[in-house]
């Protein structure tokens, strides 16, 4: 009986050490829920634009299906997913739009709404927003 107890203790220790040494390979892409959830975020964002008089004029006349496709690719790539963004640079896309700080901040708010509707946890939303934040300089006052 003592041998079995020692064996159980040894196994517990080995399992504990094994758990400590494992590294997490979860990416932001995984946390977001993969490409399906990322596409849902992009589609939700389009719906947010359609209901927002302040932002809608920037997207009137756009090919919405292409917008959803390219936004999905972009978020997927930024989140370390398997996608490759095949669209134009953020500078090229936003040149001539004269986006202000106020417009940019509104876009962030609408993006949060889109992620909320997709059921993305706030911690994961913040991670994605932090990765997207460097594009701010490529969008403003162009």
N, C-alpha and C positions, 0 to 999 in steps of 0.2 A: 504494500500500500504506500509506503514511504517513497518507493521508486516512482510510482505513478504521480505522486504529488510533485516530486522533483522534476519529472518530465514535463508536467503541466506548467510549472513555474518557468522552466527553461524555454518552452515554446512561447509562453507569454512574453518573456524578455526578448526573444528573437523577433517575434512579431512587432513588438514595440520599437525595436531598433530599426527594423525594416520600414516601419511607418515614418520614423524620423528622418531616414535617409532619402525617402522618395522626394522628387521634385515635381512641382506642379507644371504641367504643360498646357494648362488652360489659357487660351488666348482671349483677347477682347472679342474677337469674332465669335468664339464659343459662348462667352458670357452674354453676348447680344442675342444668341439663338440661331446663329448661322445665317445663310443667305436668305432663307425664307422670312425670317424676322426683320432682317435689314431691308428687304423689299417692302415689307409691311410698313416700316418706318418711313420709307421714301413715299409710298402711296398715301400714308396718313399726312405727310407734310404737304403734298399737293392739295389735299382736302383742306388743310389749314390755310394755305394760300388763297384758295377759292373763297374762303369766308373772311378774309382780311383785306379791307379796302386799302390799307396802307402799303401792303406788299404785292397784292394782285397785279397792279400795273406793270411790275417788273417781269411778269411771267405771261402776260397776255400775248397771244400769238405764238407761244412756244409749242414745240412738239412735246406734249406731256409724256407720251410713252417713252420717247428718247430721254427726257429729263429723268424719269423714274429709273430707266435702265442705267444711265450714267451715274446718277446719285448712288444707286445700289452698288455699282462697281467701285465707286470712289470710297464709300464707307467700308465696304468689304476689304479693300486693299489697306486702308488706313488702320483697320482693326486687326491686321495680320491674318486676314483670310486668304483663300486661294485665288481670289479674283485679281485681275489686272485692269486698272482704269485705262480706258481707251479714248477718253474724251480730251477736249482741249484743256490747256492750263487754266488755272483759276484766274490768272491775270487776263488771258485772252477772253475767257467767258464773261468777265465782269467789266472789261474796258468799255467805256461809253455809258455805263449804267449810273454813274455818280452816286454810288451807295454811300450813305452817311452813317455815322455812329448809331444814330437812332434806328435806321433801317436794319443795320447789322444786329443790334440788340433785339429788335423785334423778330428777326429771323431766328435768333437763338431761342427766344421765348416760344415761337411756333414749333421749333425742333423739339423742345422739351415736351410740348403738348403732344406731338406726334409719337414720341417715345413713350409717354405716359399711356396713350391709347393702345400702344403695342404691348404694354405690360412690362416694360424694361425697368428694372430696379434703379433707383436714383443713383446709387453708387456706380453702377455700370454706365448710366447716362453721363455722369461726371467724367468718367474715364474717356468716353468717346468725345465729349465736348473739349476736353483738354487736348486730345489729339487733333481735333479740327481747328482749335484756336489759332495755330500759326498761319492759317490761310486768311485770317482777318486782314493782314497787311496787303494781301493780293486782291482783296475785294473792295476796300474803301477808297473813295474819291478817285475812281478811274474813269 
